[in-house]
C-alpha cells in the first residue's frame, strides 16, 4: 500500500531538487557566484527523493481511493518541508519555523511572508519564492502526473483528490486535458511576462511578477508590492492576468478547441464571477471617491486593482485597505471567502460553490412557500444534484469551522482575536494578508511566535487542500 506513496513523493522531491539549481545559477548570472545554499539543498532533495523513488519503484496500474488521498495529502505536507531547505541557508529565514512558513506560503500560493525587507534578499531567494508560487499554482500533483509516465493509468486518479472541484463533473475528464492545462498555464505566464517587459519592467521583475500573478500566489519582490512601481500600466496588466488566473483552465481549452463565442459567454460560473467583480468595483469606486475625497479615476484605479487582487486570492496590493476604515475590514473579510472559479489557481471557497448554495436556498424558500412545487436546482443551465449540494455544504462547513477552530487556537496563544481571525482567514483562503495593519498589505507575519507560524503553515496547507480532503482522509483511515 505504501510503496506508491513513497515512490511518488520521492519523485517530487527529486524534481524539486533539480529545480533548486535554477535559482542557484540565477544568482551566478547576476553576481558571478552561485548560491551554494540552493546547491546543497538541491543535492539533499535529490538524494532523499532518489532513494525513496528507486527504493519503492514499481509500475502502478491502479491507485486505490485511500492511496490517492494519502499521496495527495502527503505531497502537500512534505513539499513545504523540502522547499524550506534553501531558506535555512538564508540569514533572514534560517530558523526552521520561518523557513517552513515562507515555503508553505509559496507552494500553497499564499502571499504571507515573514520577511521585513524583501528587497534586501538575494535574487536567488526572490526567484525561488516566485517559482514556488508558480509550482503551487498549477498544483504539485498535476505536475507529478505530467512528468511521470511510470504512473500509468492510475496516475490521473490523483488530480481529483487534490481539489474537490465538483463542477468538473460538467467538463471533459481531466485525464484528457492534463497536458493542455499545463500548456495554458505556461502560455499565460509567458504572455504576462512579455507584456510587463514590453511596457518597461526588466526581465527578472517581469518573470517573477508573472509567476506570482497567474498562480494568484502574490509573492512580491518589493516591500511595497506593486505600489513600488506606481505604474498604472503594470497594474492593469497584472489585474487582467489575475482575473485570467482565476478562471477555469478548462474554460480556455474548450474555448480554443470549439472556437465558439457561445462558449465565451455561456459559462454561468465565469459570468457570475465577472459580474461580481464589476459590481464590487463600481459600487466601491463611487463610495471611496466620496469617502476619501479623490477623483473618480484615482478611486477606480485603487479600488479596481485591490478588489481584483482580493477576490482572486492573489494578495498583490497597491494600497493598504486596513487604513480605509472598519467598513473595509468587514468587506475584505467577505471578499476573502469568495475566491475565483473552480478549476483555477485561486484559493478560498470559489464561485461555483456559492452558486450551489444560492440555488439550494432559492429552492428551500420556494418549497417553503409552495410545498408541492417542483424546483430544479441549477447553476446556469447545469442541473445540480443532491450529491453536489451535500459535497459543497460539507466543504463550506469545513472551511468555516476550520477558521473558527484555528482562530481560537491562535487567540489562546496570546494574539488578539481580530488579528488571529485575519491571520487564519487570510492564510486558509490563500489571500495571504490579514485584517489588521500589522499583517495587512504593508505588514508581515514576522512578529508571530514560532508556534503561531507552525499553526499558520498548517492552515495554509489545509486551505490549499480545501480542508475537506484532510477530513475525508482521516475518516477513511479511521474506518479502513
C-alpha positions as CSV (number, residue, x, y, z in Angstrom):
1,X,0.0,0.0,0.0
2,X,2.7,2.5,1.0
3,X,5.1,1.9,-1.9
4,X,3.3,4.1,-4.5
5,X,3.1,6.8,-1.8
6,X,6.8,6.7,-1.1
7,X,7.7,6.4,-4.8
8,X,5.6,9.4,-5.9
9,X,6.7,11.6,-3.0
10,X,10.3,10.6,-3.7
11,X,9.8,11.6,-7.4
12,X,8.5,15.0,-6.5
13,X,11.4,15.5,-4.1
14,X,13.8,14.6,-6.8
15,X,12.3,17.0,-9.3
16,X,12.2,19.8,-6.7
17,X,15.9,19.2,-6.0
18,X,16.7,19.7,-9.7
19,X,14.6,22.8,-9.9
20,X,16.5,24.3,-6.9
21,X,19.5,24.6,-9.2
22,X,17.8,27.3,-11.3
23,X,17.9,30.0,-8.5
24,X,21.4,28.9,-7.7
25,X,22.7,29.8,-11.1
26,X,20.3,32.7,-11.5
27,X,22.4,34.3,-8.7
28,X,25.6,33.3,-10.6
29,X,24.2,35.2,-13.6
30,X,23.7,38.4,-11.6
31,X,26.6,38.3,-9.2
32,X,29.2,36.0,-10.6
33,X,28.9,33.3,-7.9
34,X,26.2,30.6,-7.4
35,X,24.0,30.4,-4.3
36,X,25.6,27.4,-2.6
37,X,22.7,27.1,-0.2
38,X,20.5,26.2,-3.1
39,X,23.1,23.8,-4.5
40,X,23.3,22.0,-1.1
41,X,19.5,22.0,-0.7
42,X,19.1,20.6,-4.2
43,X,21.6,17.8,-3.6
44,X,19.9,16.8,-0.3
45,X,16.5,16.8,-2.0
46,X,17.8,14.8,-5.0
47,X,19.5,12.2,-2.7
48,X,16.4,11.8,-0.4
49,X,14.0,11.8,-3.3
50,X,16.1,9.5,-5.4
51,X,16.4,7.0,-2.6
52,X,12.7,7.0,-1.9
53,X,11.9,6.7,-5.6
54,X,14.3,4.0,-6.5
55,X,13.7,2.0,-3.3
56,X,10.0,1.9,-3.9
57,X,9.8,1.9,-7.7
58,X,7.0,-0.2,-9.3
59,X,4.6,0.1,-12.2
60,X,1.3,1.5,-10.9
61,X,-1.8,0.2,-12.7
62,X,-4.3,1.4,-10.2
63,X,-4.4,3.7,-7.2
64,X,-7.0,3.0,-4.5
65,X,-9.1,5.8,-3.1
66,X,-7.3,5.7,0.2
67,X,-3.9,5.7,-1.6
68,X,-5.0,8.7,-3.7
69,X,-5.8,10.7,-0.7
70,X,-2.7,9.7,1.1
71,X,-0.5,10.5,-1.9
72,X,-2.1,14.0,-2.3
73,X,-2.1,14.9,1.4
74,X,1.5,13.6,1.9
75,X,2.7,15.6,-1.1
76,X,1.2,18.8,0.2
77,X,2.6,18.3,3.8
78,X,6.1,17.1,2.7
79,X,6.7,19.5,-0.1
80,X,6.8,22.7,2.1
81,X,9.4,21.0,4.2
82,X,11.6,20.2,1.2
83,X,11.0,23.6,-0.3
84,X,12.1,25.2,3.0
85,X,15.7,23.8,2.7
86,X,17.1,26.8,0.7
87,X,15.5,29.2,3.2
88,X,17.5,27.6,6.0
89,X,20.7,28.9,4.3
90,X,19.4,32.5,4.2
91,X,20.1,34.8,7.1
92,X,16.5,36.1,7.4
93,X,14.8,32.8,7.3
94,X,17.4,30.4,8.8
95,X,15.1,29.4,11.7
96,X,13.0,26.3,10.9
97,X,9.7,27.9,11.7
98,X,10.5,30.8,9.4
99,X,11.7,28.6,6.6
100,X,8.7,26.4,6.7
101,X,6.3,29.3,6.9
102,X,7.9,31.0,3.9
103,X,8.0,27.8,1.9
104,X,4.4,26.9,2.8
105,X,3.2,30.4,1.8
106,X,4.9,29.9,-1.6
107,X,3.9,26.5,-2.6
108,X,0.3,27.0,-1.4
109,X,0.1,30.3,-3.3
110,X,-0.5,32.3,-0.2
111,X,1.3,35.6,-0.2
112,X,2.0,35.7,3.6
113,X,5.7,36.4,4.5
114,X,7.9,36.8,7.5
115,X,10.4,39.0,5.6
116,X,10.8,42.5,6.9
117,X,12.9,43.7,4.0
118,X,12.1,41.8,0.8
119,X,14.3,43.9,-1.4
120,X,17.4,43.1,0.5
121,X,17.1,39.4,-0.3
122,X,19.4,37.8,-2.9
123,X,17.9,37.3,-6.3
124,X,18.0,33.5,-5.8
125,X,15.6,33.8,-2.9
126,X,13.3,36.2,-4.7
127,X,13.2,33.9,-7.7
128,X,12.7,30.8,-5.6
129,X,9.7,32.4,-3.8
130,X,8.1,33.2,-7.2
131,X,8.9,29.8,-8.5
132,X,7.2,28.2,-5.6
133,X,4.1,30.3,-6.4
134,X,4.4,29.1,-10.0
135,X,4.7,25.4,-9.0
136,X,1.9,25.7,-6.4
137,X,-0.4,27.4,-8.8
138,X,-0.5,24.5,-11.3
139,X,-0.7,22.1,-8.4
140,X,2.2,19.8,-7.4
141,X,0.1,16.8,-8.1
142,X,-0.8,17.5,-11.7
143,X,2.9,18.5,-12.1
144,X,3.8,14.9,-10.9
145,X,1.3,13.4,-13.3
146,X,2.6,15.3,-16.3
147,X,6.2,14.3,-15.7
148,X,5.9,10.7,-14.5
149,X,4.9,8.2,-17.2
150,X,5.5,5.4,-14.7
151,X,2.2,6.3,-13.1
152,X,0.3,4.7,-15.9
153,X,-3.4,4.7,-15.9
154,X,-3.6,5.1,-12.2
155,X,-1.8,8.5,-12.2
156,X,-4.7,10.6,-13.3
157,X,-6.8,9.5,-10.3
158,X,-4.6,11.8,-8.2
159,X,-5.8,15.0,-9.7
160,X,-9.4,14.7,-8.4
161,X,-8.0,14.2,-4.9
162,X,-6.1,17.4,-4.9
163,X,-9.1,19.6,-5.5
164,X,-12.8,18.9,-4.7
165,X,-14.0,21.0,-7.6
166,X,-17.3,19.3,-8.2
167,X,-18.0,21.4,-11.3
168,X,-15.5,19.2,-13.1
169,X,-18.4,16.8,-13.4
170,X,-19.8,19.1,-16.1
171,X,-16.5,19.1,-18.1
172,X,-14.4,16.6,-20.0
173,X,-12.5,14.0,-18.0
174,X,-9.3,15.6,-16.6
175,X,-7.2,12.7,-17.9
176,X,-7.8,14.1,-21.4
177,X,-6.8,17.6,-20.6
178,X,-4.0,17.5,-18.0
179,X,-1.3,18.4,-20.6
180,X,-3.5,21.1,-22.1
181,X,-3.9,22.7,-18.7
182,X,-0.2,22.9,-18.2
183,X,0.3,24.3,-21.7
184,X,-2.3,27.0,-21.0
185,X,-0.7,27.8,-17.6
186,X,2.8,28.2,-19.2
187,X,1.5,30.3,-22.0
188,X,-0.3,32.7,-19.7
189,X,2.9,33.1,-17.7
190,X,4.9,33.8,-20.8
191,X,2.5,36.3,-22.2
192,X,2.2,38.1,-18.9
193,X,6.0,38.3,-18.5
194,X,6.4,39.6,-22.1
195,X,3.8,42.3,-21.7
196,X,5.4,43.5,-18.4
197,X,8.8,43.6,-20.1
198,X,7.4,45.3,-23.2
199,X,6.0,48.1,-21.0
200,X,9.2,48.7,-19.1
201,X,10.0,46.1,-16.4
202,X,13.3,44.3,-16.6
203,X,13.2,40.6,-17.3
204,X,13.8,39.5,-13.7
205,X,11.0,41.6,-12.4
206,X,8.7,40.6,-15.3
207,X,9.2,36.9,-14.8
208,X,8.8,36.9,-11.0
209,X,5.7,39.0,-11.2
210,X,4.2,36.8,-13.9
211,X,4.8,33.7,-11.7
212,X,3.2,35.4,-8.8
213,X,0.2,36.7,-10.8
214,X,-1.0,33.7,-12.9
215,X,-0.7,31.4,-9.9
216,X,-2.6,34.1,-7.8
217,X,0.1,33.4,-5.3
218,X,1.1,37.1,-4.8
219,X,4.6,36.8,-3.6
220,X,6.2,40.2,-4.1
221,X,9.8,41.1,-4.9
222,X,9.2,44.7,-3.5
223,X,8.5,45.8,0.0
224,X,5.6,48.0,-1.2
225,X,4.3,45.2,-3.6
226,X,3.2,46.6,-6.9
227,X,2.8,50.1,-5.5
228,X,6.6,50.3,-5.7
229,X,6.4,51.0,-9.4
230,X,3.5,53.5,-9.2
231,X,2.7,52.4,-12.8
232,X,-1.0,52.2,-14.0
233,X,0.0,50.0,-17.0
234,X,1.7,47.4,-14.8
235,X,-1.3,47.4,-12.5
236,X,-3.7,46.9,-15.5
237,X,-1.7,44.0,-16.9
238,X,-1.4,42.3,-13.5
239,X,-5.1,42.9,-12.8
240,X,-6.0,41.3,-16.1
241,X,-3.9,38.3,-15.6
242,X,-5.1,37.8,-12.0
243,X,-8.6,37.5,-13.5
244,X,-7.4,35.1,-16.2
245,X,-5.7,33.0,-13.5
246,X,-8.9,32.9,-11.6
247,X,-10.9,31.4,-14.5
248,X,-11.1,27.6,-15.0
249,X,-8.3,26.4,-17.2
250,X,-10.7,24.0,-18.9
251,X,-12.6,27.2,-20.0
252,X,-9.6,28.3,-22.1
253,X,-9.1,24.8,-23.5
254,X,-12.8,24.4,-24.5
255,X,-12.8,27.9,-25.9
256,X,-9.8,27.2,-28.1
257,X,-11.0,23.8,-29.3
258,X,-14.5,24.9,-30.1
259,X,-13.7,28.4,-31.2
260,X,-17.2,29.4,-30.4
261,X,-18.4,32.8,-29.0
262,X,-21.2,31.0,-27.1
263,X,-18.5,29.2,-25.0
264,X,-17.1,32.6,-24.1
265,X,-20.4,33.9,-22.8
266,X,-22.1,30.7,-21.8
267,X,-20.3,29.7,-18.7
268,X,-22.5,30.6,-15.7
269,X,-19.7,30.5,-13.2
270,X,-17.4,32.7,-15.2
271,X,-20.3,35.1,-15.8
272,X,-21.1,35.3,-12.1
273,X,-17.5,35.8,-11.2
274,X,-17.1,38.7,-13.7
275,X,-20.4,40.3,-12.7
276,X,-19.3,40.2,-9.0
277,X,-16.1,42.0,-9.9
278,X,-17.9,44.7,-11.8
279,X,-20.4,45.1,-9.1
280,X,-17.9,45.5,-6.3
281,X,-15.6,47.8,-8.3
282,X,-18.4,50.0,-9.5
283,X,-20.1,50.4,-6.1
284,X,-16.9,50.8,-4.1
285,X,-15.3,53.2,-6.6
286,X,-18.1,55.7,-6.1
287,X,-18.1,55.2,-2.3
288,X,-14.3,55.5,-2.0
289,X,-14.1,58.6,-4.2
290,X,-16.6,60.3,-1.9
291,X,-15.2,58.9,1.3
292,X,-11.5,59.6,0.5
293,X,-12.2,62.8,-1.4
294,X,-10.2,61.7,-4.5
295,X,-11.1,61.8,-8.2
296,X,-13.2,59.1,-9.8
297,X,-10.3,57.7,-11.9
298,X,-8.0,57.6,-8.9
299,X,-10.6,55.8,-6.9
300,X,-11.3,53.4,-9.8
301,X,-7.6,52.5,-10.1
302,X,-7.1,51.9,-6.4
303,X,-10.4,50.0,-5.8
304,X,-10.3,48.1,-9.0
305,X,-6.9,46.6,-8.5
306,X,-7.3,45.8,-4.9
307,X,-10.7,44.2,-5.2
308,X,-9.5,42.0,-8.1
309,X,-6.4,41.1,-6.0
310,X,-8.6,40.0,-3.1
311,X,-11.4,38.2,-4.8
312,X,-8.8,36.2,-6.9
313,X,-6.9,35.5,-3.6
314,X,-3.7,36.8,-5.2
315,X,-2.9,39.2,-2.4
316,X,-1.0,41.7,-4.6
317,X,-1.9,45.2,-3.3
318,X,-1.4,48.7,-4.4
319,X,-2.8,50.2,-1.2
320,X,-3.4,49.3,2.4
321,X,-7.1,48.6,2.9
322,X,-6.7,48.3,6.7
323,X,-6.3,52.1,6.7
324,X,-9.6,52.8,5.0
325,X,-11.8,52.2,8.0
326,X,-13.8,49.4,9.7
327,X,-16.1,49.1,6.6
328,X,-13.1,48.0,4.5
329,X,-12.0,45.4,7.1
330,X,-15.5,43.8,7.0
331,X,-15.8,44.0,3.3
332,X,-12.4,42.4,2.7
333,X,-13.2,39.6,5.1
334,X,-16.2,38.8,2.9
335,X,-14.1,39.0,-0.2
336,X,-11.6,36.6,1.3
337,X,-14.3,34.0,1.3
338,X,-15.2,34.5,-2.4
339,X,-12.4,33.0,-4.4
340,X,-12.3,32.6,-8.1
341,X,-13.7,29.8,-10.3
342,X,-13.3,26.1,-9.6
343,X,-10.5,24.6,-11.7
344,X,-8.5,27.8,-11.4
345,X,-5.3,28.7,-9.4
346,X,-7.3,30.6,-6.7
347,X,-8.0,29.5,-3.2
348,X,-11.0,30.0,-0.9
349,X,-14.5,28.6,-1.3
350,X,-14.9,29.6,-5.0
351,X,-17.9,30.9,-7.0
352,X,-19.4,27.7,-8.1
353,X,-20.0,26.6,-4.6
354,X,-21.7,29.9,-3.7
355,X,-23.9,29.3,-6.8
356,X,-24.8,25.9,-5.4
357,X,-25.6,27.3,-2.0
358,X,-27.7,30.1,-3.6
359,X,-29.6,27.6,-5.7
360,X,-30.3,25.5,-2.7
361,X,-31.5,28.4,-0.6
362,X,-33.8,29.5,-3.6
363,X,-35.3,26.0,-3.8
364,X,-35.8,25.9,0.0
365,X,-37.6,29.3,0.0
366,X,-39.8,28.4,-2.9
367,X,-40.8,25.0,-1.5
368,X,-41.4,26.6,1.9
369,X,-44.0,28.9,0.2
370,X,-45.3,26.3,-2.3
371,X,-44.7,22.8,-0.8
372,X,-46.0,20.9,-3.9
373,X,-44.0,22.9,-6.4
374,X,-41.1,21.0,-8.1
375,X,-37.9,23.1,-8.2
376,X,-34.8,22.0,-10.1
377,X,-31.6,23.4,-8.7
378,X,-29.3,24.8,-11.5
379,X,-26.0,26.6,-11.9
380,X,-26.7,28.4,-15.2
381,X,-28.1,25.6,-17.4
382,X,-26.4,22.8,-15.5
383,X,-28.6,20.8,-13.1
384,X,-27.2,20.4,-9.6
385,X,-28.0,17.1,-7.9
386,X,-28.2,16.4,-4.2
387,X,-24.7,14.8,-4.1
388,X,-23.1,18.0,-5.3
389,X,-25.1,20.1,-2.8
390,X,-24.0,17.8,0.1
391,X,-20.4,18.0,-1.0
392,X,-20.5,21.8,-1.2
393,X,-22.1,22.2,2.2
394,X,-19.6,19.8,3.7
395,X,-16.7,21.8,2.2
396,X,-18.0,25.2,3.2
397,X,-18.8,24.0,6.7
398,X,-15.3,22.6,7.0
399,X,-13.9,25.9,5.9
400,X,-15.9,27.9,8.4
401,X,-15.2,25.5,11.3
402,X,-11.5,25.5,10.3
403,X,-11.4,29.3,10.5
404,X,-13.1,29.3,13.9
405,X,-11.0,26.5,15.4
406,X,-7.6,27.8,14.4
407,X,-8.6,31.4,15.3
408,X,-9.3,30.2,18.8
409,X,-6.0,28.3,19.0
410,X,-4.0,31.4,17.9
411,X,-6.1,33.7,20.1
412,X,-5.4,31.4,23.1
413,X,-1.7,31.7,22.4
414,X,-1.9,35.4,23.2
415,X,-2.7,37.1,19.9
416,X,-5.7,39.5,19.9
417,X,-8.8,38.0,18.4
418,X,-9.1,40.3,15.3
419,X,-5.5,39.7,14.4
420,X,-5.9,36.0,14.9
421,X,-9.1,35.9,12.8
422,X,-7.5,37.9,10.0
423,X,-4.4,35.7,10.0
424,X,-6.4,32.5,9.8
425,X,-8.9,33.8,7.2
426,X,-6.1,35.2,5.1
427,X,-4.0,32.0,5.1
428,X,-6.7,29.4,4.8
429,X,-8.2,31.2,1.8
430,X,-4.8,31.9,0.2
431,X,-5.2,35.7,0.2
432,X,-2.2,36.0,2.4
433,X,-2.9,39.2,4.3
434,X,-4.9,39.9,7.4
435,X,-7.4,42.4,8.8
436,X,-5.1,44.4,11.0
437,X,-2.3,46.8,10.0
438,X,0.4,44.6,11.4
439,X,-0.4,41.7,8.9
440,X,-2.1,43.8,6.3
441,X,-0.8,44.7,2.8
442,X,2.1,46.7,4.3
443,X,2.8,44.3,7.2
444,X,4.1,40.8,7.6
445,X,3.9,37.8,9.9
446,X,7.4,38.1,11.3
447,X,6.4,39.1,14.9
448,X,4.3,36.0,15.5
449,X,5.7,33.3,17.8
450,X,7.2,30.0,16.3
451,X,4.1,28.2,17.5
452,X,1.7,30.5,15.6
453,X,3.9,30.3,12.5
454,X,3.7,26.5,12.5
455,X,-0.1,26.6,13.0
456,X,-0.5,29.1,10.1
457,X,1.8,26.9,7.9
458,X,-0.6,24.0,8.6
459,X,-3.6,26.3,7.9
460,X,-2.1,27.2,4.5
461,X,-1.8,23.6,3.5
462,X,-5.3,22.8,4.8
463,X,-6.6,25.7,2.8
464,X,-4.9,24.5,-0.4
465,X,-6.4,21.0,0.2
466,X,-9.7,22.8,0.8
467,X,-9.8,21.3,4.4
468,X,-12.3,18.6,3.5
469,X,-9.7,16.5,1.8
470,X,-7.8,16.0,5.1
471,X,-11.1,15.4,6.9
472,X,-12.1,12.7,4.4
473,X,-8.6,11.1,4.7
474,X,-8.8,11.0,8.5
475,X,-12.3,9.4,8.2
476,X,-11.0,6.8,5.7
477,X,-8.0,5.9,7.9
478,X,-10.3,5.6,10.9
479,X,-12.7,3.2,9.2
480,X,-10.1,1.4,6.9
